[in-house]
Amino acid sequence: MANVVVVGAQWGDEGKGKIVDWLSERADVIARFQGGHNAGHTLVIDGEVYKLHALPSGVVRRGKLSVIGNGVVLDPWHLVKEIAGIRAQGVEITPETLMIAENTPLILPFHGELDRARENQNAVAKIGTTGRGIGPAYEDKVGRRVIRVADLADDATLVTRVERALVHHNALRNGLGLEPIDRDALLDSLRDIAPQILPYAAPVWKVLAEKRAQGKRILFEGAQGALLDIDFGTYPFVTSSNVIAGQAATGTGMGPSAVGYTLGIVKAYTTRVGEGPFPTELHDEDGQRLGERGHEFGTTTGRKRRCGWFDACLVRQTCAISGIAGIALTKLDVLDGFETLKICTGYELDGARLDYLPTASDKQARCTPVYEELPGWSETTAGARSWAELPANAIKYVRRVEELIGCPVAMLSTSPERDDTILVRDPFAD
């Protein structure tokens, strides 16, 4: 049986939460490997809605081990609050069901303050950050001044780490017109939160290696989408971590050979939150209709998502970069009732045709989509659980998507409910 990596293949919000939840019943371990609580997953299980941000989607399933890997940046105060909220919905969370890698970097209050101050003062081009401190925390990790989970267990180490971080951050804050950080208050806050976090701390790399040796199935859960990857996304309008499938190994402490089948989650149209290029964005009635029918508002921020036609050129690109073996196509039902549908097959740039999105920002901004039109369908696909229940034109649409992206559909989602899923190929069977 293969381990499975789940990654978003667009700009995030593709419906990973439902797919991960569906797959988690077949897995033994569910591991988050990157990102922070800027990402949100919404799960609908037996009519109950769970909104997760830092916690892996597997926490809502009994008998599963959920893991927060070292590739994640973790706000400990948010995590404690989120655990309390999920417990209030009847979900049991204990150190036996949730583990946090000891080398996971922490997001501290001053990271969020810095994030927001920069965005507010950025008169040139706003990035569209959520202001949660994710970027500054990753900066501190690379700068070797971050506080990690293990540091909470030793006060002398904690004091040293805090003082090192403040040398850097107080200089930055002075330049931004912010007050210096209260060292003692910060230390007191960290000492208060430590007993609530440390029971979950573990050598995750070792635990996962043992689980793999025992033949357990591991599901690696990514956040956001490949087009927000710090290296391969629409830079600088990206997140601060690697989102692509290769990060699953680094972000959990497992070797590349442990990462098996890569499943890319792909929405049947395209959405994006925040700033940045979006070649197929619609500013007309079709775009508004997609947003309304798809309930396109961010789980974390509540911000309205920008909507557009399916961009096969971009998904073909992300499938190649992440080594995606199959896709889970979601929200097909949102396209019900459209007389005509469009798929972007490439771009025109300064009179030339391109079959990929170029790296340079100025070129991305000048790309215009080349569309192929397909007939829509008047019947409903909502709730379909087999190919036989789909309209003929819906099947044609799905098959054309497969052809254009060069990757087969492994799963097809037709509503937010987890059981409204058509399984074409079991990722764990490869």
C-alpha positions as CSV (number, residue, x, y, z in Angstrom):
1,M,0.0,0.0,0.0
2,A,1.3,3.5,-0.9
3,N,1.5,6.5,1.3
4,V,-0.4,9.4,-0.2
5,V,0.4,13.1,-0.4
6,V,-2.5,15.5,-0.9
7,V,-1.6,18.9,-2.4
8,G,-3.7,21.7,-3.9
9,A,-2.9,22.2,-7.6
10,Q,-4.3,25.7,-7.9
11,W,-4.3,28.8,-5.6
12,G,-5.7,26.9,-2.6
13,D,-9.3,26.5,-1.5
14,E,-9.7,23.5,-3.9
15,G,-11.6,21.4,-1.4
16,K,-8.6,19.5,0.2
17,G,-10.4,19.3,3.6
18,K,-13.2,17.0,2.3
19,I,-10.8,14.8,0.2
20,V,-8.3,14.5,3.1
21,D,-11.2,13.6,5.4
22,W,-12.5,11.0,2.9
23,L,-9.0,9.5,2.6
24,S,-8.3,9.7,6.3
25,E,-10.7,6.8,7.0
26,R,-8.3,4.6,5.0
27,A,-5.2,6.0,6.6
28,D,-3.6,5.4,10.0
29,V,-1.7,8.6,10.3
30,I,-2.5,12.1,8.9
31,A,0.4,14.5,8.9
32,R,0.4,18.3,8.1
33,F,3.8,19.2,6.5
34,Q,3.8,23.0,5.8
35,G,2.0,26.3,6.2
36,G,0.3,27.7,9.3
37,H,-3.2,28.7,10.5
38,N,-3.5,31.1,7.5
39,A,-4.9,28.0,5.7
40,G,-8.4,26.7,6.4
41,H,-10.2,23.4,5.8
42,T,-13.9,23.0,6.1
43,L,-15.2,19.5,6.7
44,V,-18.9,18.5,6.6
45,I,-19.5,15.1,8.4
46,D,-23.1,13.9,9.0
47,G,-24.3,17.5,8.8
48,E,-21.7,18.8,11.3
49,V,-19.4,21.5,10.0
50,Y,-15.8,21.5,11.3
51,K,-13.5,24.4,10.5
52,L,-9.8,23.6,10.9
53,H,-6.8,25.9,10.5
54,A,-3.8,24.5,12.4
55,L,-5.1,21.0,13.2
56,P,-4.7,18.2,10.6
57,S,-8.1,17.1,9.1
58,G,-7.7,13.6,10.6
59,V,-8.4,14.8,14.2
60,V,-12.1,14.4,13.6
61,R,-11.7,10.7,12.9
62,R,-11.5,8.3,15.8
63,G,-8.5,5.9,16.0
64,K,-6.2,8.0,13.8
65,L,-2.9,9.7,14.7
66,S,-2.7,13.3,13.6
67,V,0.7,15.0,13.3
68,I,1.8,18.6,12.9
69,G,5.2,18.3,11.2
70,N,8.3,20.5,11.5
71,G,7.5,22.2,8.1
72,V,4.5,23.9,9.8
73,V,4.8,27.2,11.7
74,L,2.6,27.0,14.7
75,D,0.8,29.7,16.7
76,P,0.5,27.9,20.1
77,W,-2.3,30.2,21.4
78,H,-4.4,29.7,18.3
79,L,-3.8,25.9,18.5
80,V,-5.1,25.7,22.1
81,K,-8.1,27.7,21.2
82,E,-8.8,25.5,18.1
83,I,-8.4,22.4,20.2
84,A,-11.0,23.7,22.7
85,G,-13.4,24.5,19.9
86,I,-13.2,21.1,18.3
87,R,-13.5,19.4,21.7
88,A,-16.7,21.4,22.2
89,Q,-18.0,19.7,19.1
90,G,-17.5,16.3,20.7
91,V,-14.1,15.4,19.2
92,E,-11.6,13.9,21.6
93,I,-8.0,15.3,21.2
94,T,-5.3,13.9,23.4
95,P,-1.5,13.3,23.1
96,E,-2.3,9.9,21.9
97,T,-4.2,11.3,18.9
98,L,-2.2,14.5,18.2
99,M,1.5,14.9,18.0
100,I,3.6,18.1,17.3
101,A,7.1,17.8,16.1
102,E,9.6,19.0,18.7
103,N,11.4,21.1,16.0
104,T,8.2,22.9,14.9
105,P,8.8,26.7,14.8
106,L,6.4,28.9,16.8
107,I,4.5,32.0,15.6
108,L,4.7,34.6,18.3
109,P,2.5,37.7,18.8
110,F,5.2,40.0,17.3
111,H,5.2,38.0,14.1
112,G,1.6,38.9,13.4
113,E,2.2,42.6,14.3
114,L,5.1,42.7,11.9
115,D,3.1,41.0,9.2
116,R,0.3,43.6,9.5
117,A,2.5,46.6,9.8
118,R,4.4,45.7,6.7
119,E,1.2,45.1,4.7
120,N,-0.3,48.4,5.8
121,Q,2.8,50.4,4.9
122,N,3.4,48.7,1.6
123,A,2.5,51.4,-0.9
124,V,4.1,49.7,-3.9
125,A,2.2,46.4,-4.1
126,K,0.3,44.6,-1.3
127,I,1.0,40.9,-1.1
128,G,-2.5,40.0,0.3
129,T,-1.2,38.3,3.4
130,T,-3.6,37.2,6.1
131,G,-1.6,39.0,8.7
132,R,-1.3,35.9,10.9
133,G,2.5,36.1,11.2
134,I,3.3,33.1,9.0
135,G,5.9,34.9,6.8
136,P,7.8,36.5,9.6
137,A,8.0,33.2,11.5
138,Y,9.4,31.4,8.4
139,E,11.9,34.3,8.1
140,D,13.0,33.7,11.7
141,K,13.4,30.0,11.0
142,V,15.7,30.7,8.1
143,G,17.5,33.4,10.2
144,R,18.1,30.9,13.0
145,R,16.4,32.9,15.6
146,V,13.0,31.2,15.9
147,I,11.6,29.7,19.1
148,R,10.7,26.0,18.6
149,V,8.4,23.7,20.5
150,A,11.3,21.9,22.3
151,D,12.6,25.3,23.6
152,L,9.5,25.6,25.8
153,A,10.7,22.8,28.0
154,D,13.8,24.5,29.2
155,D,13.6,28.0,30.7
156,A,17.3,29.0,30.2
157,T,17.1,28.0,26.5
158,L,13.8,29.9,26.1
159,V,15.3,33.1,27.6
160,T,18.3,32.8,25.2
161,R,16.1,32.3,22.2
162,V,13.8,35.1,23.1
163,E,16.6,37.6,23.6
164,R,18.2,36.6,20.3
165,A,14.9,37.2,18.5
166,L,14.3,40.6,20.1
167,V,17.6,42.0,19.0
168,H,16.4,41.5,15.5
169,H,12.8,42.4,15.9
170,N,13.1,45.5,18.0
171,A,15.4,47.0,15.4
172,L,12.7,46.2,12.7
173,R,9.9,47.6,14.9
174,N,11.8,50.8,15.5
175,G,12.0,51.4,11.7
176,L,8.3,50.7,11.4
177,G,7.4,53.0,14.3
178,L,6.3,50.2,16.6
179,E,6.9,50.0,20.3
180,P,9.7,47.6,21.5
181,I,8.6,44.1,22.5
182,D,8.0,43.6,26.3
183,R,10.5,40.9,27.0
184,D,9.2,39.8,30.3
185,A,5.5,39.8,29.2
186,L,6.4,37.6,26.2
187,L,8.4,35.2,28.4
188,D,5.5,35.0,30.8
189,S,3.1,34.2,28.0
190,L,5.3,31.5,26.7
191,R,5.7,29.9,30.1
192,D,1.9,30.0,30.6
193,I,1.3,28.3,27.2
194,A,4.1,25.7,27.5
195,P,2.2,23.2,29.7
196,Q,-0.7,23.2,27.2
197,I,1.6,22.5,24.2
198,L,4.4,20.3,25.5
199,P,2.3,17.2,26.2
200,Y,1.8,16.9,22.4
201,A,5.5,17.3,21.6
202,A,7.2,14.3,20.1
203,P,10.1,13.2,17.8
204,V,7.7,13.0,14.9
205,W,10.4,11.8,12.4
206,K,11.0,8.8,14.7
207,V,7.3,8.0,15.2
208,L,6.6,8.2,11.5
209,A,9.6,6.0,10.7
210,E,8.2,3.4,13.1
211,K,4.7,3.6,11.7
212,R,6.1,3.1,8.2
213,A,8.1,0.1,9.3
214,Q,4.9,-1.4,10.7
215,G,3.2,-1.0,7.3
216,K,0.9,1.8,8.5
217,R,-0.7,4.1,5.9
218,I,0.4,7.7,6.1
219,L,-1.6,10.5,4.6
220,F,0.5,13.7,4.1
221,E,-1.8,16.8,4.1
222,G,-0.8,20.0,2.4
223,A,-2.2,23.4,2.9
224,Q,-2.9,26.2,0.3
225,G,-2.0,25.4,-3.3
226,A,1.0,24.9,-5.6
227,L,0.5,28.3,-7.3
228,L,1.2,29.9,-3.9
229,D,4.5,27.9,-3.5
230,I,7.4,30.2,-2.5
231,D,9.5,28.9,-5.4
232,F,7.1,27.9,-8.1
233,G,4.1,30.1,-7.4
234,T,3.1,33.6,-8.7
235,Y,5.9,35.3,-6.8
236,P,5.8,37.6,-4.8
237,F,2.1,37.0,-4.4
238,V,2.7,33.6,-2.7
239,T,2.9,32.0,0.8
240,S,6.2,31.7,2.7
241,S,6.6,27.9,2.4
242,N,7.0,25.2,-0.2
243,V,3.6,23.9,-1.0
244,I,4.4,21.3,-3.6
245,A,4.6,17.5,-2.9
246,G,8.3,17.4,-2.4
247,Q,7.9,19.3,0.9
248,A,6.0,16.4,2.4
249,A,9.3,14.6,3.1
250,T,11.2,17.6,4.4
251,G,8.3,18.9,6.4
252,T,7.8,15.7,8.4
253,G,11.3,14.3,8.6
254,M,10.8,11.4,6.3
255,G,12.9,10.5,3.3
256,P,11.7,11.0,-0.3
257,S,11.1,7.2,-0.7
258,A,8.4,7.4,2.0
259,V,6.3,9.7,-0.1
260,G,4.2,7.6,-2.5
261,Y,1.2,8.6,-4.6
262,T,0.6,12.3,-5.1
263,L,-3.0,13.4,-5.4
264,G,-3.6,16.9,-6.6
265,I,-6.9,18.6,-5.6
266,V,-8.3,20.6,-8.5
267,K,-11.5,22.7,-8.5
268,A,-13.6,22.4,-11.7
269,Y,-13.1,26.2,-12.2
270,T,-10.5,28.5,-10.8
271,T,-10.4,30.8,-7.7
272,R,-7.9,33.0,-5.9
273,V,-7.9,35.0,-2.7
274,G,-5.8,38.1,-2.4
275,E,-3.6,39.9,-4.8
276,G,-1.6,38.6,-7.8
277,P,-2.0,37.5,-11.4
278,F,-5.1,35.5,-12.4
279,P,-5.3,35.0,-16.2
280,T,-8.8,33.5,-16.4
281,E,-10.4,35.8,-13.8
282,L,-14.0,36.8,-14.7
283,H,-15.4,40.3,-13.9
284,D,-18.9,39.5,-15.4
285,E,-22.1,37.7,-14.5
286,D,-20.4,34.3,-15.0
287,G,-17.7,35.1,-12.4
288,Q,-20.4,36.3,-10.0
289,R,-22.4,33.2,-10.6
290,L,-19.4,30.9,-9.9
291,G,-18.8,32.8,-6.6
292,E,-22.3,32.6,-5.4
293,R,-23.0,29.0,-6.4
294,G,-19.6,27.9,-5.0
295,H,-19.9,29.9,-1.8
296,E,-16.5,31.3,-2.5
297,F,-15.5,33.0,0.7
298,G,-12.2,32.1,2.6
299,T,-12.5,29.8,5.6
300,T,-9.8,31.7,7.5
301,T,-10.4,35.3,6.4
302,G,-13.9,35.4,5.1
303,R,-12.6,37.3,2.1
304,K,-14.4,36.9,-1.2
305,R,-12.6,34.8,-3.7
306,R,-11.9,35.9,-7.2
307,C,-13.4,33.4,-9.7
308,G,-12.6,32.4,-13.3
309,W,-12.8,29.6,-15.8
310,F,-10.7,26.4,-15.4
311,D,-7.1,27.0,-16.4
312,A,-5.7,23.8,-17.8
313,C,-2.4,25.4,-18.6
314,L,-1.7,26.2,-15.0
315,V,-2.9,22.8,-13.6
316,R,-0.7,21.0,-16.2
317,Q,2.2,23.0,-14.9
318,T,1.5,22.2,-11.2
319,C,1.0,18.5,-12.0
320,A,4.4,18.4,-13.5
321,I,6.2,20.3,-10.7
322,S,4.5,18.2,-7.9
323,G,4.7,14.9,-9.7
324,I,0.9,14.5,-9.4
325,A,-0.2,11.0,-10.4
326,G,-4.0,11.7,-10.3
327,I,-6.3,14.5,-9.4
328,A,-9.4,14.9,-7.3
329,L,-11.8,17.1,-9.3
330,T,-14.0,19.1,-6.9
331,K,-17.1,21.3,-7.1
332,L,-18.2,20.0,-10.5
333,D,-21.8,20.7,-9.4
334,V,-21.1,24.5,-9.3
335,L,-21.0,24.3,-13.1
336,D,-24.5,22.9,-13.4
337,G,-26.7,25.1,-15.6
338,F,-24.1,26.9,-17.6
339,E,-25.0,26.9,-21.3
340,T,-21.4,27.2,-22.3
341,L,-18.1,26.5,-20.4
342,K,-14.6,27.7,-21.2
343,I,-11.3,26.1,-20.5
344,C,-8.0,28.0,-20.8
345,T,-5.6,25.9,-22.9
346,G,-2.7,28.4,-23.2
347,Y,-1.8,32.1,-23.2
348,E,-0.9,34.8,-25.7
349,L,2.0,37.0,-24.7
350,D,3.1,39.9,-27.0
351,G,1.9,38.0,-30.0
352,A,3.4,34.6,-29.1
353,R,1.6,31.5,-27.8
354,L,2.7,29.9,-24.6
355,D,1.8,26.6,-23.0
356,Y,2.9,27.6,-19.5
357,L,2.8,30.6,-17.2
358,P,6.1,32.5,-17.4
359,T,8.1,33.2,-14.2
360,A,8.6,37.0,-14.6
361,S,5.8,39.0,-12.9
362,D,5.5,41.5,-15.8
363,K,5.0,38.7,-18.3
364,Q,2.4,37.0,-16.1
365,A,0.5,40.3,-15.9
366,R,0.4,40.5,-19.7
367,C,-0.7,37.0,-20.4
368,T,-4.2,36.6,-21.9
369,P,-6.0,33.3,-21.9
370,V,-6.7,31.2,-25.0
371,Y,-10.0,29.5,-24.5
372,E,-11.7,26.4,-25.8
373,E,-15.5,26.3,-25.4
374,L,-17.5,23.2,-24.4
375,P,-21.2,22.7,-24.1
376,G,-22.6,22.9,-20.6
377,W,-25.4,20.8,-19.1
378,S,-28.8,21.7,-17.6
379,E,-29.1,18.5,-15.4
380,T,-27.7,18.4,-11.9
381,T,-24.5,16.7,-10.9
382,A,-25.0,17.5,-7.2
383,G,-24.7,14.4,-5.0
384,A,-23.7,12.1,-7.8
385,R,-21.9,9.0,-6.6
386,S,-21.3,7.2,-9.9
387,W,-20.5,8.0,-13.5
388,A,-23.9,6.8,-14.5
389,E,-25.5,9.7,-12.6
390,L,-23.6,12.3,-14.4
391,P,-24.9,14.1,-17.5
392,A,-23.1,13.3,-20.8
393,N,-21.7,16.8,-21.2
394,A,-20.4,16.7,-17.6
395,I,-18.5,13.5,-18.4
396,K,-17.1,15.1,-21.6
397,Y,-16.0,18.1,-19.6
398,V,-14.1,15.9,-17.1
399,R,-12.5,13.9,-19.9
400,R,-11.4,17.0,-21.7
401,V,-9.8,18.3,-18.5
402,E,-7.9,15.0,-18.2
403,E,-6.6,15.4,-21.7
404,L,-5.5,19.0,-21.3
405,I,-3.7,18.6,-18.0
406,G,-2.1,15.2,-18.9
407,C,-3.3,13.6,-15.7
408,P,-6.2,11.3,-14.9
409,V,-9.0,11.9,-12.5
410,A,-8.8,9.6,-9.5
411,M,-11.7,11.1,-7.6
412,L,-14.6,13.3,-8.4
413,S,-16.5,15.4,-5.8
414,T,-20.0,16.5,-6.4
415,S,-20.9,18.3,-3.1
416,P,-19.4,19.2,0.2
417,E,-20.7,16.0,1.8
418,R,-17.9,13.4,2.1
419,D,-19.9,10.5,0.6
420,D,-20.8,12.5,-2.5
421,T,-17.6,11.3,-4.2
422,I,-17.0,9.1,-7.2
423,L,-13.8,7.0,-6.7
424,V,-12.1,6.2,-10.0
425,R,-8.8,5.0,-8.6
426,D,-7.9,4.4,-4.9
427,P,-4.7,6.4,-4.2
428,F,-3.7,4.0,-1.4
429,A,-3.8,1.0,-3.7
430,D,-0.8,2.2,-5.8
